[in-house]
Structures are given as structure tokens and as C-alpha cells.
Amino acid sequence: MMNCHERKVCWTTVVRLLIWVGVIFYVFSRFIPCELVYDAQVIDRLDNGWIQGLHMAFAGHKQFGTEMIFTYGPWGFLAAGYYPPTFRISVLAWTFLSLVYLCAGWRLARHFSDNRLVAWLWLVGFTAAASIPAGYDFNARLVAWGVLLLFLHFFVEERAFTPIQALLVVSLGWLSLVKFTGLMESVMLVAVIATDNIFRYRRFPWIIPLWVASFLFFWVVAGQHLSSLGAFLCNSWRITGGYTEAMMQTRNTEARNIVFFLLIALALCALTSRIARARHRFLGVLPLVGLGTILFIVFKLGYVRNDRHELAPAMALVLISLACLAVAWPVRKRTAGAASCLLIASTLFASSVFNLWLPGDGLRKQLAGTFDRYNLLAPFAGPLTGCLRGDYEKNLARERKAHPLPPIKGNADLYSYDQFILFAHAMPYQPRPILQSYSAYTSELAAMNAAHLRAAHAASNILFAVQPVDGRYPSLDDGRSWPELLTLYDIKGTSDDQGTFLLLSRSAVPREFQLTPLQNTSARFGEPVILPAATNGLVWVEIEIKKSLLGTVVSTLYKPPVVMLAVSFQDHTQRLFRLVPGMAGGGFLLSPLIADTRSFAALASTGRKDLAGLEVVSITITADTGSGSTRCYQSPMPVRFYRLDFPRQDFKLDWPVKPAEP
């Protein structure tokens, strides 16, 4: 029989084992995918399209950088969503990444405390911060892996390069191909640690070849050609660089939250700098550079487009505060006290952000939800029971019922962003390079989509709708492609009784369009520009809006003012729209105003009865500032007007009757 001491040791071992199993179970439950794509509001439908598109691009071995250009890479489907052909790969990938995370997280947790229970609690808290809210958590995950590598190397490990660091580097090489911001973060962290290896340890920076090797390995495993890597890097930079001006959005609470974010971020940097300086002297600036990079990236992610993206920087502050607490606690009481205060401050800030963007579902409820039985079991129930597949099929059935389509032969694409309709109807998907029209942020990207339509491998059928986002001038989104759509495709009908989409089919006899120069002039902020007369009433315009040096700095660090376009009509009425500078430079149809799908059909038709009164007679460019002007853009701005000519089509559509105006 066992004596009391032996029984106590046995029970201690059992308890430790159970806690370890619980922690591992919790980590897996937070990272292994278990959610469908969204299917509710407009912004969710927009996300729905590109998320599912990334899954299908991986399954179809689309070449990123040429056939697919987006802010996500070939492994982007790991960020969110469910698709049967990629689900098993997603589960295996996140199982490996979770194991790496566990090893690295436990190493940092044990540095925080020798007490296993305290270390376990820290790891659970760090995991929760890296994974909530569910469905919008990938940016926080990127921060978690980067913070673990940075803090382990500079504050925990005593050697230049360790197996745990090597595993983290391999993971970051993989995650760099999920989202382009992850690639930028990884490159900077690798550079910082490599510099430390050279100057502090006097060792060869093995981190560089290991990261490059893992990046290339996972690039090839994703079915990508090495020859397309250059185009991927170039075009990913283009689409990421154009994001600020095209997608920026400001809210009333933004200024206050930015002040809180910056104060906490600066305090975290100061605390990290103090600990690093005590350990590494002048080389203590290196972890500060790495931490500053992470904070800058999440700041841009959250406050360029100030919507639910703000959840990412809020949770990043919590993650970094926990990491600072882990390395500050063993140093001295004063430093540990400062780290504890920063953790409280960042948690309170995150709670306020959650209450703002997820009312009724705040941070406390989200945290409690991670321990909910369903959330704990869902990642395991999905692969084992197939319940996700059943929910996915029901989702497709609901989509088909909500958006029926007539029989369509051949492959298809959809303009502007609601691609999930194609997926629900199991149509062969033949996307343009920038798969959603609002994302063709620059003239170069818009030109790629237009060139794709002229190629032999363009989609045989297109579902088309005018769906501008953020109040943009409607013809801006994929504006360079409109003349191609009007001449290379024939309008065959509408998708349903509501006329939601036009059905376009590749024309057997392609037509041609012409742009005839009318006038070259210039525009200044706040000054109206009269349009030249065009005999057929169709006016195409190219507006070069270039950033000044101040604008380049402001755009890099934060965001410039939004540019607006006021258009005036013959009846002296005026409408105000958002103007995206990169899109305006590539050219778009200015007059008549094509604000909806019905107007686009009228534009293509020989009748054109629905366009009466939509001819624009003058435009005024302003900035969304108190004065209507800004020094962030050069003024005057070159403006070139053209007359657009193309052969009309003879067709008749039975549109639903419009409801009477209130």
C-alpha cells in the first residue's frame, strides 16, 4: 500500500496531468478552425466573398501575384472560413501551429513564474487574447506569434538561436503567406534578431536562411510557381499600399481611442526599453524596434479603416502587456508593478472597444464564451462528426434560395463583391486577378482586371451589379473594366425577378470602344470644373491626384483626409461622392451618373431611356476637412476628358416596378 506521501505525489501528478490536458485542449479549441463564413450584413457578405474565394484559389492552385492579387497570400484561407476541400489541410496546419505556440508560450509562462498553476493561467490568458473575438482574430494571432519570438529571444533564451525559436521562425515563414502584413512583420522581426545574433552573439544569423527556406517551402507546397514570387511581392505591395487611401474610414470615437492606444503603446515601449537596456545595454534598442514595428502595423490595421478592425490593436495591447508582465515580473517589484498597471489599462481599453463594436457581446462575454462547452468542443466535433459540412450545405441552400440563378453554361465571375452566390450555385469560378472590384485600388490594379477581360481565359459569363462601397462614385470600382464589359459581353437578362444582377455572356462578335480626347484642364480644391460637351453624352475622365511630401508622410503614418467629388446636373441639383485618388487616375465614366444596375443596363442599350437627367455638367473636388482643401495632395490636379463611344446592344429587360418615392 502507498503511504501518505506517495498518495500525495500521485494525486499531484494526476492533477498536473489533468491541468496540462485542459490547457492543451483549450489552446487547440481556440486555434483549430470551427466556423463557417459570414452570411448576414453587407460587410459580412463582402468578407464572405473573398474568404471563400481564397479557399477556392488554394484548392484550384491559382497563382498569387498573377491570377490572384489580394492582401492575403496563397495560405490566406487559414485566416477564416470553411470549405470542404481545404478543411483537412486547415486542421492539420493549425494543429502544427498550435503545438509550436504551446511550446513557445509555455517557455515564456515558466519564465513568468515557477508556479505551474500561475504559469498555466498566464498561458490561458495569453491564448484568449490571441483568439478573441472568434471570426476576427487572425491579426491578433499574427501578433501572438511575433511577440513570442521577440520576447523569447531577447528576454528569456540565453543562446543566439534555440529550437523553440527555430519552430517559431518556421511558423512565421508559413504565416507570412497568409496575410501580407504578416510578411512585413516577420521580415522586420527576422532582421532585428539577425542583427542581434551578429553584434551581440558574434554568430551567423541562421534565422535568415531558415525563414527564407520555410517561406519558399510553403510557397511551393501551396502549388505556387517560383517564377510568380516576384509578381506576388510586387502586386501585394501595390494593393497594400493603396489600401489606406481607398479604404480609410473615420468614426467619432476614433481620436479618443487613438490617444488611449498611443499612450498605452508608448508606455509598453518605455517599459520594454528599460528592461532591454538593463540586459543588453545599447543593443536594447533592437527589441524596441521589433515591438515598435508590431505596434505600428496593428495601429494601421485598426485605425486606417476604423470599424471592427479596431478590435485587433486593442487585443494586441493586451497580448504585449501580458508578455511584458512575463519578462518584468522576475526583474524587480517596481517594474512588475508598472507591467501590471499596463495590463489593467490595456484590458480596460480593450473592453471599451469591444463594447463599442460588439454591443451586448463585450470582452467579458467573449472571454467567458471561450470556455463554453460548444466553443471548446467545436474544433474537435467538426473533423470527427462532419457537423461543419452539414452547416455549410445548409448555408449554401439558404443562399441559393435567397439568390436564385437561371441555368448558365460555362464558367463565371461576379462584379462587384458577392462571389458567394457563385459558390452556392457550384458554378465554375473564373475570377479576375483582383477578385473584388472595390479592391482594385490603383490604376495599375484596375488595368490588370481590364486586361484580364481581353484575354482568352476570361470568364464566359459574368453576373454584374453596381455595388459601390463607402459612398464612392459608383463607376470607380473596376471603372477601367466598364468599357470592356460593354463591348466584350452581351447582356442576356437578369439573375432573378428583382433584377439583382445582370447576366452577361461573352460575345461571339466582340465590339470595340473608342476614347476621343475632348479637353485637358486642371482642377483645384473647391473650384468647379465645367465638363466639355460630348455629342453622345458619355464623358470619360482621368484625374491625377498625387500626394504631396506631407501627404506621403501622413499616409504612411496614419491617413490623409478623404477626397470627395461633387457632381452637378442640368437641373442644378448636386450629389456628393467619395473619390479614390488611385482609381481616379486610371479613368472612369463620369457622365452620365450610373448609380445602379438598371442604369448600367440602360447605358448599354440602344434605348437609354432611364438616363434622362443624369448627365453631369460640372464637378468639384474637395477634401473632407473644414476648409474643403488639404495640403496632403498636390494642387492643381490634371484632368483629362474624353468622349466614350461604343456600339449599343438591342435587348429588352423586364425590370421589377420601382417603388414610389416617399
Sequence and secondary structure as in RCSB ss.txt:
>XXXX:A:sequence
MMNCHERKVCWTTVVRLLIWVGVIFYVFSRFIPCELVYDAQVIDRLDNGWIQGLHMAFAGHKQFGTEMIFTYGPW
GFLAAGYYPPTFRISVLAWTFLSLVYLCAGWRLARHFSDNRLVAWLWLVGFTAAASIPAGYDFNARLVAWGVLLL
FLHFFVEERAFTPIQALLVVSLGWLSLVKFTGLMESVMLVAVIATDNIFRYRRFPWIIPLWVASFLFFWVVAGQH
LSSLGAFLCNSWRITGGYTEAMMQTRNTEARNIVFFLLIALALCALTSRIARARHRFLGVLPLVGLGTILFIVFK
LGYVRNDRHELAPAMALVLISLACLAVAWPVRKRTAGAASCLLIASTLFASSVFNLWLPGDGLRKQLAGTFDRYN
LLAPFAGPLTGCLRGDYEKNLARERKAHPLPPIKGNADLYSYDQFILFAHAMPYQPRPILQSYSAYTSELAAMNA
AHLRAAHAASNILFAVQPVDGRYPSLDDGRSWPELLTLYDIKGTSDDQGTFLLLSRSAVPREFQLTPLQNTSARF
GEPVILPAATNGLVWVEIEIKKSLLGTVVSTLYKPPVVMLAVSFQDHTQRLFRLVPGMAGGGFLLSPLIADTRSF
AALASTGRKDLAGLEVVSITITADTGSGSTRCYQSPMPVRFYRLDFPRQDFKLDWPVKPAEP
>XXXX:A:secstr
   HHHHHHHHHHHHHHHHHHHHHHHHHHHHS       SSHHHHHHHHHHHHHHHHHHTT  BTTTB SSB TT
GGGGS   HHHHHHHHHHHHHHHHHHHHHHHHHHHHH S HHHHHHHHHHHHHHHH STTS HHHHHHHHHHHHH
HIIIII  SSS HHHHHHHHHHHHHTTTBHHHHHHHHHHHHHHHHHHHHTS    THHHHHHHHHHHHHHHTT  
GGGHHHHHHHHHHHHHTHHHHH B  TTHHHHHHHHHHHHHHHHHHHHHHHHHHHGGGGHHHHHHHHHHHHHHHH
HHHSB SGGGHHHHHHHHHHHHHHHHHHTTT HHHHHHHHHHHHHHHHHHHHHHHHHSTTS HHHHHHHTTSHHH
HHHHHHHHHH HHHHHHHHHHHHHHHHS      S EEEESS THHHHHTT  B   SSSSGGG  SHHHHHHHH
HHHHSTTS SEEEE    STTB GGGTTGGGHHHHHHHEEEEEESSTT  SEEEEE SS    EEEEEEEEEE T
T EEE    TTS EEEEE   B HHHHHHHHHS    EEEEEEETTS EEEEE  HHHHHH EEEES   SHHHH
HHHHBS  GGGTT  EEEEEEEESSSSS  TTB SSEEEEEEEEE   B             
